[in-house]
Amino acid sequence: MTASRRIVAVTSLLTALTLGSCSAAASDRVEITVDPAITYQAMKGWEATARLWEYNKAEDRYDPSWLALSDQIFDRLVNELGINRVRLEIKSGAENPVDHWAKFESGAIGYKEFRRHFYEKINDDPDPNHLNPAGMQFSAMDYQVEKIVLPLKRRLEARGEKLFVNFNYVDFGQTELKGSLSHARQPAEYAELIHAAFVHLRGKYGLVPDALEIILEPDNSDEWGGRQIGEAIRSVSARLKADGFSPEIIAPSTAAAGKAPAYIDEMMAVPGVASLVSTLSYHRYDLPKPRVVVGIAERAQALGLSNRLVDRVAPVPGIAERARTRRLSTAMLEHLTGDAAELHDDLTRGQVSAWQQYAMASSIPVGTVDDGGAYYLVDVRDPKAPTLRMGDRTRGLAQYFRYIRHGATRIGARSSESAVKPTAFRNTDGTFVVVLASKEAGTMTVRGLPAGRYLASYTTAHESGRQLPPLVSDGTITVNLPAAGIMTVRQDRTLGR
């Protein structure tokens, strides 16, 4: 097939999917069948980036005003939303003789000047096996740990749970100052920086990251390709292992999901790398909404498109298949406009074990549209008494996050109507959770559940987390959703206590 014919085929495919994406309306009673004998992925957490509104870009300054609301933010993130995983970032410019974060926090420089140095890499010394501490700046990382990570960790521990810390390296190509060092071309230097950060976290805080996300969005960098990621994985894994560290390795985390398959294939081709990777990750910045995407891979293949082209137009199933054949996990770890429909798509078609929208909370001007960049938003109409509210998309996400906990296993669930999309899980304590995303109001009967007492709640355009009276089941439960939205039915773990 010529390039022009491929373009026409893809265009026709997307048009057909867009026009034909509306499924049939739900009938008066939708039958949902849960099948615990069918098992899929084990969940590794709901993630947020350790980011508030400390970067005041509009006023070009450091903004500490979020600290006054920090207890409320963290309480709601953990106990209301269900966040149990955090992305702790280090920028490549941390390898630099100047502590630019300290200057920014003190007010000596503004945000614009601070940003210029984000990825300015200056070698601590010529030997990657010898660390010059003066050439590594960890004050920005320490700020995140002390002000964000440790408070979250304490709150999860109070619930009898553990915070999953995902350590993430960032090396975007967007700033003018690049420095004199390339971590992409010199994997031993990359390993030195990451190892130094791990040693610092362990020594200062007793904190050891659970995972290392090799690089954030390599397709937004200057030099990071699949081969460079693979070489970095091989180098840093050996360096960390020699000092007793064994984090899960996450890659490639491309901004465009369509680029992830090629990155995965290239990095896995580096000798020794395939046995070191734990999770294949992607972001969704190139994908249309799930109502357009569903079925695209099958239809693309029916048109005779190549596997490489299918990966570009419908990459999520390809990523999941690469993970399945290698017995790896998958994760969707950033999309600012991510919503519950995308989460369902990633859980089912991508079989992800972890998922992230983005920042924890944001302060936005009055009248500004919620862009989905943060789970919580601050209402500053009264500057003396700012209030915190869930973002518009967060309300739907909470119907999943809050009840599906770390270690839960996704199990089989099917619906008699395509207008209702179910997912079902069994938590590590044995309790069942069923989430029903429906395009309209209706009655839904769930079968295949263990007998017992159940609790249900729903979120619609006008109600958030509305709790229903307890339900007693002999294996079947019927619930009514008053409008399009998301219903969660969960087994009551307090029964019998």
N, C-alpha and C positions, 0 to 999 in steps of 0.2 A: 504494500500500500504506500503510495507516495505521501510526502509530507502534507501537501494540500488536501488530499483525500482524507488523511488522518484528522486534520483540523476540522474539516466539514463533518466527519463522523462524530467527533467529540462534541461539536457544537450542536448537532442534531440530537445527540444523546442527552445533553444537558437540558435542551429545550423540551424534549419529550418528558423527561423526568420532572421538570418544573410544572408542566401542564398537567401531568398525571399523578402528582404527588399526594393529592387529597384522598384519604382513605374513606371507606364507607362509615357512615355514622353508627354509633353504638346502638344496639338494639335495647329494648326495655330492660333486659337482664343479660349481662355479660358474664360468661363463665370463665373463671381463672383456675387453672389446674397447676398445682405445685408438685414437683417430682423430686424428692430428696435423693433419689438414686442417681440422678444426673448431676454431676458436679463440674464446676468450672474453676475460675481463679480464686486464690485466697487474697483477701484485701490487706494492703499495707498502709492504708491511711489516707486521710483527707488533708491536703497540704495548703499552706499559705506562705507567702514570702515574708520574711522579717522586714517589713516595710510599712511605715505609717506616713505621716506628712512632714518628716524632718527636713526634707528638701523643699523649701519654699521657692519654687521657680519663679513665680510671678513677682515676688519681692526680692529675689536674688539674695537669699539669706538662709541660715540655719533656723529652723522653727521648732522650739521645744514645747509648744503649746499642747501637743498630744499627750505629754506626760501627765497632765492633770486629769486626763480621762483614761489613763492606761489601765487602772484596775478594772474599770467598767468594761473596757474593750476586751481585755483578756478573759474576764469572767464570761462574757457573752460569746466570745470565740469558742471557748472550751465547752461551756455548759449549755449554751443555747444552740449554737451552730453545730458543734461536734468536731472542730479542728483537733487533730491529734498528730500532726506532722508539720514540720517547719523547714523552709529553705533558708539556709544560712549562707550568704554569699561572700565571696572574696573577689575583688577586682584584680586583674592582672597587675595594675599599677601599685599594688601593695608591695611589690619588689621595687623599692625606690628609697633613696637616702633621706627624702623629705616626707614628713608626716602631714600630708595635706588635709586629712580629716581633722586633725587637731586645730589647724588654722581655720578651717571652715566652722567648726563647732564654737570656737572662741570669737568668731566674727571678724577675724583678720582678713579673710577673703570671702567672697560671695559664692553662690552656687555656680554661676557661669565659670568663674576661674577654677573652682574646685573640679568641675566636670572635665575641664581640659586635661586634667592629670589622671583621670580614671584608669586609663590603659597605657600610661607612660611607664614602660618597663625599663628599669635601669639595673643591671646586674649587680648583685651584692659583692661578688668577686668572681674571678675567672674559673674557679673550681666548683662544680656543682655538688661535690662531696664535702665541701667545707663551707659552713654557714657563717656569714658575717651578720650578727644580729642587728647592727645599725642599718643594714640594707633592707630590712623587712619591717613593714609598718602594719601593725595589727590593731591599731586603736579603733578603726571603724568596725572591725569584726568584734572587738571587745564591747563596743557600744551595743551592738545587736544582741550579743550574748547576755550582757548584764541587764539591759533594759527590756528585752523582749523574750529571748529563749528561756532563760532561767525562770522568769515568772510563769511562762506557759508550762514549763516542766513541773513546777510545784503544783500547779492546778490540776494537771493530769494525774500526778501522783496522789493527790487528795481524793481522786476518783478511783484509785486502784489501777490506773493505767500508766503507760509509759509514753513519753514524747519521742517520736521518731525524728531524728535530726538528719537532714539531707544537706551535706556540704557541697556548695556549688561554685565553680570557677567561671568568671565572666571576662571576656576579652573581645568586646565589640570593636569594630573598625570605624566607628562613627566620629571619633575625635581627632583633632589635628596632631596632637602630641603622641607619638608612638613609642618613644624611647629608643634604646640601642640594643634591645634584647628581644628575641622571638622565642616564646615558650613553645609555639607550634613547631618550629624547626629544630628546637633543642629540647627534646623530651626529658633529658636528665635535669635540665634547669626547671622545667615544669614540676617534675617530681620533687625537686628540692623545696620549692615554694609550698607545695601542698603538704609535704612531710613536716616542714617547719610549722605550718599552721596547726596541724594535728598535734604536734608535740606541745605547742603553746596552749591549745585548748585543754589538753589533758593535764598539763602541769599547773595551769592557773585556775582552772575551774573543775577539774575532774570530769570533764565532758569529752566523750569520744563519739564522733559522728557515726551514725548507723550506715550512712551511704555517702558515696562520693559521686556526684554528677559531674562528669569529666569537663564539660564545657557547656555553657548556656548559648543556644542558638548559634552554632558554628557557621551557619549560612549568613549570619550578620557580622562575621569576622573578616579579617583580611586574608588569613592564611590557613585556617583550620578546615581541612578536608577529612574524608573518612580515614585515609591512611594515617594522617597526623594524629587523629583521635586514637586509632589503634596503637600507634607507637607510644603515645602518652599513657594509655592504659597499661601497656606492658611495663613501662619504666616505673610509673608511680606505684603499681601493685607490688612490684619487687621491693621498692624502697620502703613502703609502708609495712609490708609483711616482715621485713627484717627487724622492725622495731615493735612488732606485736600488734599492729593494726590490721584489721581485716574487714573494711567496709564493703557493703554491696556496691558494685560498680554499675552506674547508670549512664547510658549514652544512646543515641547521639544528640537528642533534645533539639532537633532542628525547629526553627520557627515555622517552616513550611512542612506540613506532614508529608506532602508529595515528594519532598527531597529525602526523607528519612530512609526509605528502602535502599537507595543507592549508597548513602552514607553507611548504613548497616553492613551492606555487602562488602564495601571497601575496608571498613575497620575490622570486620571478622576475617578478612583475607590475610591480615597481618599475622604471621606465625605466633602461636601461643595465646592469642587474644580470646578466641572463642570460649576457652575454659575459664576466663576471668570475669566475663560480663554476667551480670545478674538480671538487668532490666533493660529492655529496648524502649526508648522514650521518644515522644514527639510533642509538638505544639500544633495548634489548629488554625494558624493565621491565614492559610490559603484555602480553607475548605468552606463550601457553602453550608447552610444549615442542614441538619439531618433530613428534613422533609424532602430535600432535593437529592441528597446523597444516597438514600436507601435504594439498594438494588443496582447501583451504578456499576459495580464491578462485574456482576453477572451480565448486564446488558452490554457493557464494553467488550467483554469476552465474546458475546454472541455476535458482535459486529466484526470480530476477527482482529481486534486491536492487539498489539504486542503486549507481553507481560510488563515491559518497562513503561509503556504508555498507560496501562491499567493502573500501575503503581502511582503514576502522577495524578490521574483524575480520581482515583478511589484508593488511596494508600492505606487506610486503616486496616482492612482485612489482610492486606499483604504484610503489614507489620505484625499483626497477630499471628499469621501463619509462620513467619520467620521465627517468632518467639516459641510457638508451639513445637516446631520441629527441633528446636534446640533446648526445650524444657526451661525456657526463661519466662520472666514476667514482662508485662508491658505497663506503660504509664503515660498518661497525658498530663503534662506538668506545667502548662500555662496557656490560657486563652482569656484575655480580658473581657470579652463579651460572652464567655462560656455560660451556658444556662442548663436547666434540668434536661432539656431535650438532647443537648450534646452529651451530657453525662450519661444518659441512658444509652445513647449510640456508642459511646466509648466503652461502657461496661459490657455491652452485648456483642457488638461487632469487633471492638478493639480488645475486649477481655482485659481491660486495664485493672491493675491492682492498686493504683494510686491516681489521684486526680487533683488538679489545682486550677482555680480561677486566677487570682494573683495576690494583691496586697491585702493586708489585714483591715485597714481602715484608712479613710481619706477625708480630708476637709475640702469641701467644694463650695464655691460661691453660691449664694441664693439664686435659684432659677436655673442653675446648671443641670443639664440632663445627666442622669446616672449612666456613665459609659461602661459600667461593669468592671472597672479596674480595681475595685476593692469590695470586700465582703460587707463592710459597714461604712456608713457615711455619717458625717457630723453636720448637724443643722446649726448654723452659726447666726441665725437671724437675731438671736439675743446673745451678743458676744459675752455677756456676763454669766450666761447659763446655757452653754451649748449642750445639745442633746444628741444622742447616738441612735441611729436607726439602721435596720438591715437594708442592704441594697436591694433593688427590685428583683434581681436574679437570685439573690441569696435565699430568698424566702422558699423558693422551690428546691434549691440545693439542700436546705436544712432537712427536708423530708427524707433525704437519703443519709446525709452525713451523721445526723444526730443518733440514728438508731443502728446503723451498720458499722460495727466497730472493727478495730484492728484484729486481723486473724480470721474474720468471718469468711465463709466459703459461699460463693454464689452457687445456687442450685437451680434445677430446671423450673421453668414457669412458662406457661403458654396461655394465650387468650383466644376466646372464640370470636373476637372482633378486633380488627386491626386498629380501630380507634382507641383501644385501651392497650397500653404497652406495659407489661409487668416485668419486674425483676424480683427475685427471691433470694434470701440469704439465710444461712444458719450461723449464728454467732458462736464464739468459742465456749460460751456457757450453755450451748445447746438450744437457745431460744431462736425462734423463727421470725424473720422480718420479710414482709411482702410490700413492695412499693408499686402502686398502680397509677400510671400517668395517663389521664383521659382527656380527649379533645372536647368532651362535653359532659353535661350532667347525666347521671344514670345510676342504675342499681347494679352492683357487682357482687357475684358470689364466688368466694375463694374456696376451693376444695383441695384436699391432700395435706391439711395441717394436722399436727398432733392435737388431741383433745386437750382442753384447758381454757384458761382465762386469757383474753386478748384485749389490748388497748388499740384505739385507732385515732388518727388525727388527719386533717387535710389542710391544704393551702390552695386558695383560688385567687383570682384577681383582687378580691375584696376582703379575704380573710387569710390570716397567717397562723398556722399551727393550731387550728381549731380542734379541741379535744372532744371526742365522742364518749358517751357512757361506756363502761366496760362491757365486753362481750364474752359469753361463755360458749365454747365450741366443742362439738363432738367430732370435729374434723372438717366442718364446713362453717363458713362465716359469710353473712350477707351484709354489705354496707352500702350506704347511699351517698353519692357525691352530688352536692346541690348545683354545681357549675363546673365548667372545665377547670381542671387542676390536677393535683397530686394527692392521693390518699395513701397513707402508710398504716398497715396493720401489723402489730407486733405482739409476740407472746409476752405475757406479764411475768417477768423474772422474779417478782416478789411473791408469787403464789406459793403458799405453804410455809412462809417464813413466820 
